[in-house]
Amino acid sequence: MKSPFRIGHPYGPLAFVPREVAPGETVWEYVVDPNHFNPNGVLHGGVVMALLDTAMGHAIGAAVVADGRTNAAAQMNVNFLEPIRSGTLRARGRAIRIGKRMAVAQGEATDDRGTLVATSTSTHAIFGLVPPAAKTP
């Protein structure tokens, strides 16, 4: 099975863009949009969290998809380190450990200058895919 994401193509309502994909590691980017600022005039933490979630989830997925499995985040923790007002955010997700039913990932988000703006960890549930012939109508 192949990744459903094309490098350089924006996805979703926040237009996150995958830049690098390898088993167990991915990089996604987001161009800061002032429409996503909070009332304090900085990027809403939920956008940063979503970018990290995408990178970490895809890192786990890129590692398990060849085995016919998929994943979903079960828990996530984010540390916001710097306010973000402009530029491009880059989130790198890495699979730390992948087991039969659970996986752990780590993420880091940096700005245009390479400054670390947020860190994250997540735990993912691992699921086996149902073969198409076994699906009920």
Sequence and secondary structure as in RCSB ss.txt:
>XXXX:A:sequence
MKSPFRIGHPYGPLAFVPREVAPGETVWEYVVDPNHFNPNGVLHGGVVMALLDTAMGHAIGAAVVADGRTNAAAQ
MNVNFLEPIRSGTLRARGRAIRIGKRMAVAQGEATDDRGTLVATSTSTHAIFGLVPPAAKTP
>XXXX:A:secstr
   S  TT  BTTTTBEEEEEETTEEEEEEE  GGGB TTSSB HHHHHHHHHHHHHHHHHHHHGGGTEEEEEEE
EEEEE S   SSEEEEEEEEEEE SSEEEEEEEEE TT  EEEEEEEEEEEEE   GGG   
